[in-house]
Amino acid sequence: GKFSIARSFRVCRMKNPLTTSQLRLISEIPVILLGLFFIIGNYVLFYFLNKNMTEKKNSGAISKDDAKFYGMIIGGCNGVSISVLNQIYQAVVNAIISWENHRYESTLKGSLIPIIFLFNFCMHYINLFFYAFYLQDFLVLRSNFISLFITRAVSNLSITYGLPLFLYWFKKKMLRKKLEQKWKSRKNAFLRRNAISD
């Protein structure tokens, strides 16, 4: 009939008249375009920031030590933006790929893994390949690599351990506040009842 059971999600939903390959074609084109937009936008932004810093260093507007420092800051911002865009892209891809109505979880993962792998690979290493092989600017390459490595490690640790810990403390604080308010209201109600009865 009209209904099918999606085994990968254990839910029952209406059958889609389109085949899985047609749904993949429809859904993966926007996913790939979004990934290209993120990759090219991130690359162009940080390329021009590095180019501006290199021009200022060559003209003497900033010293060589300041240029190294600014290069580290630019690379750190690049690492943070990569982490943020990676989380956004994974959320979008998971939502869209689940719409493809895969019959088994293995085909769902088979569709999901190559897209996320290619996005992560291009996002993380396109700047490094460009500076190493095209521009051959090894000072900028070194500062970008070091800062990218450090910020990726810090952001992964903060997302994996820091964010859940912060959410736990926040929920604990909110729960404590609610309990204190409830306790105060019950205490005041008890005192009012006792004051009326006396």
ZAMARGU-4260 file (C-alpha; in steps of 0.2 Angstrom, whole numbers, plus 5000, padded with zeros to 4 digits):
<rodrens>
0) 5000/5000/5000 | 5002/5018/5004 | 5013/5016/5019 | 5031/5010/5020 | 5042/5007/5036
5) 5059/5016/5036 | 5070/5003/5044 | 5084/5015/5047 | 5073/5026/5057 | 5060/5014/5063
10) 5045/5025/5058 | 5031/5022/5047 | 5028/5035/5033 | 5019/5038/5017 | 5027/5030/5002
15) 5035/5042/4991 | 5032/5040/4972 | 5050/5045/4968 | 5063/5031/4968 | 5078/5033/4980
20) 5090/5037/4966 | 5078/5051/4960 | 5077/5058/4978 | 5096/5056/4980 | 5098/5067/4964
25) 5086/5080/4970 | 5093/5081/4988 | 5111/5079/4985 | 5113/5093/4972 | 5108/5107/4985
30) 5119/5098/4998 | 5134/5099/4986 | 5131/5117/4981 | 5130/5122/4999 | 5146/5113/5003
35) 5154/5122/4988 | 5148/5139/4994 | 5155/5136/5012 | 5172/5130/5005 | 5174/5144/4992
40) 5167/5157/5004 | 5179/5152/5018 | 5194/5150/5006 | 5191/5167/4998 | 5188/5176/5014
45) 5204/5170/5022 | 5214/5171/5006 | 5211/5190/5005 | 5215/5192/5024 | 5231/5183/5022
50) 5235/5193/5006 | 5231/5210/5014 | 5243/5205/5029 | 5257/5200/5017 | 5255/5216/5007
55) 5256/5226/5023 | 5271/5216/5028 | 5280/5219/5012 | 5276/5238/5012 | 5283/5240/5029
60) 5267/5245/5037 | 5269/5230/5050 | 5284/5221/5056 | 5289/5203/5052 | 5285/5198/5070
65) 5268/5207/5070 | 5264/5198/5053 | 5268/5181/5061 | 5256/5186/5075 | 5242/5192/5063
70) 5245/5176/5053 | 5242/5165/5068 | 5226/5175/5072 | 5220/5173/5054 | 5223/5155/5055
75) 5215/5153/5071 | 5199/5162/5065 | 5200/5150/5050 | 5200/5135/5061 | 5185/5142/5071
80) 5175/5146/5056 | 5179/5128/5049 | 5173/5120/5065 | 5157/5131/5065 | 5153/5128/5046
85) 5157/5109/5048 | 5144/5108/5062 | 5131/5118/5052 | 5134/5107/5036 | 5133/5091/5045
90) 5116/5096/5053 | 5110/5101/5036 | 5116/5085/5027 | 5109/5074/5040 | 5092/5082/5038
95) 5092/5081/5019 | 5099/5064/5017 | 5086/5057/5029 | 5073/5063/5017 | 5080/5051/5003
100) 5070/5037/5011 | 5084/5024/5011 | 5078/5006/5015 | 5092/5001/5026 | 5104/5011/5038
105) 5119/5005/5028 | 5113/5013/5012 | 5110/5029/5022 | 5127/5029/5029 | 5134/5025/5012
110) 5126/5041/5006 | 5131/5051/5020 | 5149/5047/5023 | 5157/5052/5006 | 5148/5069/5006
115) 5154/5073/5024 | 5172/5066/5020 | 5174/5077/5004 | 5167/5092/5013 | 5179/5090/5028
120) 5194/5086/5017 | 5192/5101/5006 | 5187/5113/5020 | 5202/5109/5030 | 5216/5107/5017
125) 5212/5118/5002 | 5221/5133/5010 | 5236/5123/5014 | 5237/5115/4997 | 5235/5132/4989
130) 5249/5140/5000 | 5261/5125/4998 | 5259/5121/4979 | 5253/5137/4971 | 5259/5152/4980
135) 5274/5142/4988 | 5273/5155/5003 | 5279/5143/5017 | 5279/5157/5031 | 5260/5159/5029
140) 5258/5140/5026 | 5267/5137/5043 | 5257/5149/5053 | 5241/5143/5045 | 5245/5125/5048
145) 5250/5128/5066 | 5235/5139/5071 | 5223/5128/5061 | 5230/5112/5070 | 5228/5121/5087
150) 5211/5128/5085 | 5204/5112/5078 | 5211/5103/5093 | 5204/5116/5105 | 5187/5117/5096
155) 5185/5098/5095 | 5188/5097/5114 | 5177/5111/5118 | 5163/5104/5107 | 5165/5086/5114
160) 5168/5090/5132 | 5165/5108/5135 | 5148/5111/5128 | 5140/5096/5136 | 5148/5101/5153
165) 5142/5119/5150 | 5124/5113/5146 | 5124/5102/5162 | 5129/5116/5173 | 5116/5128/5165
170) 5102/5115/5166 | 5107/5112/5184 | 5107/5131/5188 | 5090/5133/5180 | 5083/5118/5190
175) 5090/5125/5206 | 5082/5141/5202 | 5065/5133/5199 | 5066/5123/5215 | 5071/5138/5225
180) 5056/5148/5218 | 5044/5133/5221 | 5051/5131/5239 | 5048/5150/5242 | 5031/5150/5236
185) 5026/5135/5246 | 5034/5142/5261 | 5025/5158/5259 | 5009/5149/5256 | 5012/5139/5272
190) 5016/5155/5282 | 5000/5163/5276 | 4989/5149/5280 | 4997/5148/5298 | 4995/5167/5300
195) 4976/5166/5295 | 4973/5151/5307 | 4981/5160/5322
</rodrens>
